[in-house]
Structure formats: structure tokens, C-alpha cells
Amino acid sequence: MSMPLAPDLDRLAQLLERLDAQHSLPTLTEDVVDLFAVEAGDTTMVLLIDDPMRAPEVWDVAVVLPEVVSALRAPPITAVADVPASRLLAARYEIRRFPSLLFRRGADYVGVIEGMRDWDSFAPAIERMAAAPVQRAPGIGVPVRAGASGHCGGSPA
């Protein structure tokens, strides 16, 4: 017997189902979230979400996103990551705020838009990000900094 979801998470699951059924915005799980970006062959935009009790703006962005996407001249290939997949991507790309829109081109990082925007700036921000060049992803690799002694990390021998 499965435990019922908390009321907000149950409503969120219903919203995600509706986004897929009515607006063709699939929900991505951890096992397919990277495959989605790689197989798209173009710029992708993934809505990263969290528990709406912690991030109430998730409701707002999830509701307006289909309208914003439909108003774009050349919308990116769009999906929604479920909560576990969102947390995985947020950790990978050092995203600190939910909701966020993560942009990738294949396996390459393009950028992120964090939080809710007003209507007049949301669509232009998405269009700018979708057209932006790929860049080095935050959190990928280990930065090397010279210490006061000129050594890179660790203590001098």
C-alpha cells in the first residue's frame, strides 16, 4: 500500500500531468533528464521545481510557462523536471533558487533564469537565454586558487 502524497505535492503531481497532457510539457525524471537534453539536438529549457511549501513561486511559473512559451517566436524545447531531477540538476549547476529555468544545448550548459519574472520581461529573458552561446557550467570542475604562499591548495611541504 502506498502512502498518499502531502496535499501540495499531490496537487503538484496533478499540475505536472496537466502540463504534459494539455501543453506537451513532459515531466522528466532523474533517469531521463540528461537524455532529454542530448537527444533534443537543439536548445532545451527545463523548469526546475521544488516542494511548493518551500518554493511557492513554483505554482506561478508552472501556470504561466505554457503561455509564455506559446508566445515565443522560436521557443526552446521545453520540459519540467520532477522534484528529484530538479534537485539533481540544481546541485550540478549550483542553482540555489526554485523555480528555475535551465537552458542547455545538447550536453552543454547555456544558462539559467531563477525565480518568477513579470510578464513583460519573462518572454524576452527566455528568448535571450535560448539564443545565448554555451558557456562553462558553474560547479563543473574544481577551481584552482593560489594560496598566500603561492602554492595551489594544500600546505607547503
N, C-alpha and C positions, 0 to 999 in steps of 0.2 A: 504494500500500500504506500503510495507516495504522499508526502506532506504537501498541503496546499502552499502556494507562494504567499508571501506577505501581500496585502492589498495593493500597494503601489507597484510591486514587482509583477503581480498578476495583471494589473492594468497596463503596465509597460509591455508585457508579453503580447497582450491583445493589440496594442498600438503597433508593435513591430509586425504582427501578422497583417494588420490593415495596410501598413506601408508597402508590404510586399504585394498583397492582393490588389490593392487599388492604384498603386503608383509604381509598381515594378521595381521597388527598392528592396532587394533581398537582404535578409539578415545573415551575417557571416559569423561563423563560429571559429574558434581558435585553429581548428584543423584546415580551414579553407581561406582564412583571411589573407595569407600571403599569396596563395594560388590565384585568388581573385585579381590581385594587382598585377601579377606577372602575366596571366593569360589575357587580360584586357587588351594589351597591346597599345594602350593609349593612356591618357591621364585619368586616374581614378580619384574619387573623393569618397571617403568613408567617414560617416558620422560615428564618433566615439561617444558612448554613453556611460552613465553610472547609475546607481540606485537613485531614483528621483528624490528620495528623502535627503540624500546628501547633496544632490545637484538638481534642484528644481527646474533650472533652465532647460533641462533635457526635454521636458514636455513642450516648451515653446519652440525649440529648434526642430524637434521631430514633427511638429504640426506645420510649421511654415516652410520647412525644407522642400517638400514636393512642389509648393507654389513657386518658390524661388527658382528651383531647377527648371520648371516648365517655362519660366520667363526668360531663361538664358538663350542667347543665340546658338551657342555651341556648348551644351552642358557636358561636364565630365561624366564618365561612367560612375554611377553613384550606388552606394550600398550603406547599410547600417551594421556596425559590429555589435554583437551581443555584449553583455557586461564583461564576461571573462575575456573575450577577444579584445574589447576596448581597453581593459586594464593591461593586457599583454602589450598592445601597441603603444599605449601611453608610457609604460615603463621603458620600452625600447627607444622611443623618441623623446624621452624626457618631457612629456606633456603633463602639465600639472593641473589643468582645469578641464572639467567636463561641463557641458558637451564641447567637443572639438571636432573640426573637420580636418582630416588628414588627407593630404594630396601626395600621390606617388605616380610615377611614370614607370611602369614595369616594377622592377625591384628597387628603383631609385627614389629617394626622398625629394619632394618638391617643397613642401612647407605645411604649415598648419594655421588654421584660424580657430582661436579659442573663444568660447562663450557665445552668447547671443549678440546679434547686431540689430540695429534698427533697419527697417525695410530698405530705405534708400541707400544704405551702404553695404548691405549683405550681398546682393547680386553682383555689384561691381567688385567687391573683395573676392568673391568666388571666381569671377572671370579673370581677374589679375593673377590669382594664385594658379588657376588652371593653365595659364599661358606662361607662367614663370619657368625659368630653367631649373634643372635638377641641381641640388646642392648637397654638400656633405651633411649627413643627418646628425643632429645633436645626439650625444650619448653613444655614438658608434666610434669605437676606438678609445684609446686611453691617451689623454693629453699629457705631454711631457713638459715639465716646467723645471727650470734650473733653480736649485736652492741658493741660499746666500753664499755657500761655498763654491758655487759654480758646478756642482755635481747634479746630475739628473737623478732625483729620487734617492732614497736610502741614505745611509750615513757614510761619511768618508771612511776609507779603510785605514 
